[in-house]
Each structure stands twice: as structure tokens, then as C-alpha cells.
Amino acid sequence: MSTVTTAAPFPAGPAHPVSAGSASGRTVPVGVVADSAVASSAVLGGDRLEALAGFYAANLTLRPRFTRGSRWARRVLAGPDHEAWLLAWLPGQGTELHDHGGVARPAAAAVAVVSGSLTEYTVRPGDFPGLRRRPLAAGEVSAVDDRTVHAMRNDSDAPAVSLHVYSPGLEAMRTYLLDETGLAPARIKRAGEDW
């Protein structure tokens, strides 16, 4: 089992993905759960990603694991144009502010809250100063374009589970620090090296 350690900065913890495999230990090819009309060879965006995230959250057998002191993440689907990750969050666990590969191959994303609730904090170019805060309840889906910097956090008193779909699959993420002067890039995390 792989985990991501939660750290103290806003909102706590490194950005997700950790390792390949479903909650049962294997990655499911996209064609197993989505036909060719859903899993095309083109990069998917906005509405399509939201629909996929909602579909997968409602139709996949999901077996999250909750771990104290760390947020659990597992890739559950992989295909040519998108991938999906299952994340389990105990109260207080979250990610750092991050983008989805803005340094290399940017990815759009959609997050479906499967159970519990999460809070999404976003900063879009030109939105500074300040974070936009959006609570997300079970059954809700949020789309994130490839230019948005955001963080997810379980600000509730109960565990939460979410399913994240990225298109294309993530190759890198950049984390950020936020202060009164704006966003500052902090670190680049790369697939195969940092998760």
C-alpha cells in the first residue's frame, strides 16, 4: 500500500498520485469500464471529464483505505487519454496548492466526491489576491482546467473519498506557496520520481 504524507503548510500535504493499481492492487484498463465512445484518443476536457468522474464514482467498486497521518491515493484506471485516481481523506488531510503539469504536458481534471465532503481552494490567473473556497458534498463533481492552481482538503469531522480523473494522464505537477505578494512556484513533482 502506498500513501502520501500529510505536511503542515496550507492546506497540508503533498499533491496526490502515488502509485499505480486499484484498491485491490491492479490498474483497470479504461476499456473495461468505458466503451470507445467515452474513452476516445483525444485529450478530454471540462464536461467530458465531469461526466467520466461521475460515472466512475457511481459505477466502479471502490475500496479506499484510510490511514492516520497520511492521505491514501491509488490509480484505479489508466488509458490513452485519461487516468483516474481514488483518494481517501481523514479529517484535516489535504494537498498543497498545485497545478496539473503546467511545466510539461498540462492536464485538465475533474473531482467527484464519492462520500463525505471536501473543500476545494482555487487560484486562477488574474484572481489574486485570495483563494476561492468551494465546499463539495458527496455526489458533486468539480472540473479544473489545465491553468488552475488548486488544493483539496477535508475540512470536515468525517472521512471522505474522492475520485479524480485527469486528461491527459499526469506527468508532472508544480506545487505553490501563496502569500500577500501572490503565488510562487515551490517544487516540480514528476511521475516515476515523486509518485
N, C-alpha and C positions, 0 to 999 in steps of 0.2 A: 504494500500500500504506500502511495506517495502522498505527501502533504506539503502544504505551503505554510511557512511560519508566519504568524501574525506579529508585526512590529508596532512600535508606538506612534510614528508620525501620522499625520492626517491622511484620511482615515487609515487606520492601522493595517499593515501587512503588505507584502509584495503582490504584484498583479498575478492573476491566475496563470494559465495552464501549467501542469506539472508533468504528467506522463501519459502515454497512450494506453488505451484499454477502457473497457466498460467497467461498471461497478463490479461485474463478475470477473474482470480480468482480461477481457479481449475487446478490441475495437470492432464495431459492427460496420461493414461496408454500407455506404449510403443506399445502394440499390436494394438492400434487404428490407428497408422500411419506406423508401420513397421511389416511386417509379420514375422513368426518364422525363416525364412532363415536369416533375418537381426538381429533379437533380440534373439540370442541364449543364453543358460545358462552359457556359458564360459565367462571369462573376455576378453574383446575385446582389440585389440592393433592397433597401427600405421595406416596402410592402411584402416582397417575396420572403425576405429573411424573417419578418414578423410572423408570417403565415407558417413558415417552417418551424420556428421556435415554438409556436403554439401547438402545432401538430405533433412535434416530437414530445413536448412536455405532456400532452394528453395521451399519447399512444405508445410510448416506449415503456418497458418495465424498468423503472429506475430504482436503484438500490444505493442511496447515498450513505456515507459514513460520517459521523460527527466525531471530531477529535478536539479535545481541550487544548488550548494554546496554539492551535493551527487550523486553518481553513482547508478543507479537503477538496480536491479537484481531480477529475478524471475525464479524459477524452473518451466519448462513447460512440461517436460516428466520425468517419473520415471519407471524403470523396474528392473528386477532381475540382469541384467549385466551392465546396464549403466543408466545415467540420463543426461538430457540436461537443460541448463540454458540460458535464454535470458538476455543480459545486454545492457543497454543504456548509452552512454558516451557523455557528453558535452565536448567541448574543455578544455584540461587541467586535466580532470579526469582520474584516473588510479588506479592501485593496488600497494601494496608493493611487494617487491621481496618475492616469496613464492614457496613452493613445493606443491604437491598434496597428502598429507597424509603420508609423508615419515616416520613418527613416528609410524604409526599403520598399516593401510592397504593402501599401495601406489596405486595411480590411474594414469593411462595414460589419456591424454586429446587430444582433437582436437578443434580448434577455427576456426569458419567460420565467416568472416566479411560479414555481410548482406548489410550494407550501410555505406558510409563514409570510413574512413581509421583509422587504429590503428598502433601503433608501439609496437613490442614485443622485450623485452630486456631479454636475457638469459645468464645464467652462468651454465655451465655443469662441473661436477667433472673433474679436470685437466685443465680446460680452463683458470683459473685465471692467471694473473690479467686481469680485464676488462670484460665488457659486450659486448655481440654480439647484434647488433641492426638490426632488420628486419622490414621494413615497410610492412604493409599488406593492400591491397586495397579491395574494395567490390568484392566479388566473390572468394577471395583467402582463403585457408584453411591452418592452421599450426598445425602440430602434436607435442605434447610434451610428452616425455616418463616419466616414474614414478621416474626418478632420476634427472630430470632437475629442476633448480630453475629459475623462470622467473617472469617478470612483464609485464603488458599490460598498455598502456597509449594512450589516444587520444591527439596526439601532433599537430593535425590539427586545422584549424579555424572553422570546421563544426562538427555537431553532428555525432556520429557513433553508429551502432548497431552490436552486435556480438552474435553468438550462440555457446555455449561451451558444449561439450559432454565429460563426464567422465566415465571411466570404470576401476574398479567398481565405484559405486557412492561414493562421498566424505564423509568420516567420520571425517577427521581432515586435517588441513593444518598447516604448520610451516612457519612463516614469518622470514625474514633475514635482517640483516644490512650488508652493504658492505663498506669496507674501504681499505686502501692500504695494510693491512695485510690479507685480504680475507673476506670470508663470516662468519658471526657469527649468530647463531640462536637467534631470538628475542622473539618469542612467539608462543605457540601452540594454534590454534583455533579449537574447536570441534563442530561438528554438534549437534544441540539441546541445545548448551550452548552459542555459539558465533555467530550463524546464524540460 
